[in-house]
Amino acid sequence: MRVKLTDLLDDLELDPELLPLPEAKRPTRARTERLVLQRLGISRRRVRSAGRTLLAAVIAALLSLAAVAGALGLLEISRADLGVTQPEKIPEYTEYEVTSEMDGARLVSSFCAGKRLIAYVDVPDVTAEMNRAYQEAMDTYGLSLWSCRAKPYSVWAEALTYDESLQTALLRVELYTYEALEPGEVTIELCFDSQENGHETAGEVFATVTVPVLPSEALQAAPELSVPSDFLKASAVIGSLTLDAGTLRLTLQAPTLDSYLNARGDGALDTLVKGYFGQDTENPTELDAQVAYRRSWNGALNELFADAALEFADGTQTPLSALFENSACFFSASLSETRDELGLYTFEAALSTPVALADVQAIEIAGQEIPFAD
């Protein structure tokens, strides 16, 4: 039986137990001053008391200029990573002011829409040894040693850049939720794990950062569009479409699994499971059939949306295949909202690039133009 490891994750909803965390570590003013003096080539022994006031003013000015220049560079990196070229058109994307007085981890920018929250965080006091350990773990095991936490959500964090001279790392932190985030804020604890023989161990919490969650908009459509499945030899109907700035979501009404199997008579369950997973599948179960049935509809949606496109007010189109985050399999099932017993399935496709909803007029699927409601 051939089963992709990634397929096994489609039917899991993780709710990890979070452990108590140690106190946060913050960079000190003395350490910051020492680094600036080193960059200027000034020894503390050469600093005379009469010139200390002037030196303090110079250091403060340099820190202020460095903070502004550094912030601009980090914003450019975060925009490029998220694919934002016109931030003023995407209200779900926010950039934050950085001043020289800020201490600890600083929030550079964030994107929040529906169930998605992505934050770009500049983290201080990251040593070269830590960066090397991170790169080795990522290159060797695909493991991120930045194990950030934000109870009760699952979190993935990765380092986009590292500045050895300043000992800072820019992290992309993404939350995974089962329901749309409520307006308010989410507090993220920034933690770095050590690595021993390929296994991560509990690491030190560096700092916390609070990310605002603002209300997000969404466009709605009810296309009642037929979705054929060549594999199942059956059809389903798209009942609703929802597009927010970061996700395309739809509901699919299909025949229930029981009715599908009953219509095909004895041996239908074995035929379905072995046809999907492989003829060497032993002792197929009803759960196997349920998974094969749901994933077959997922595959049918991927085929239907291969040539779909968004239409904009200026008359241009953008293929959705160029926007979907997972280019190999656009959609995945939202298990918390799917009702297998009713044949009602909810599928979601994350977008790699945020969409300016104010410019979107319609979606074209299988040559049919479907306008979004105002």
Secondary structure, 3 states (H helix, E strand, C coil): CCCCHHHHHCCCCCCCCCCCCCCCCCCCHHHHHHHHHHHHCCCHHHCCHHHHHHHHHHHHHHHHHHHHHHHHHHHHHHHHHHCCCCHHHCCCEEECCCCCCCCCCEEEEEEEECCEEEEEEEECCCCHHHHHHHHHHHHHHCCCCECCEECCEEEEEEEEEEECCCCEEEEEEEEECCCCCCCEEEEEEEEEEEEECCEEEEEEEEEEEEEEECCCCEEEECCCEEEEECCCCEEEEEEEEEEECCEEEEEEECCCHHHHHHHHCCCHHHHHHHHHHCCCCCCCCHHHHHHHHHHHHHHHHHHHHHHCEEEECCCCEEEHHHCECCCCCCCEECCCCCEHHHCEEEEEEEECCCCCHHHEEEEEECCEEEECCC
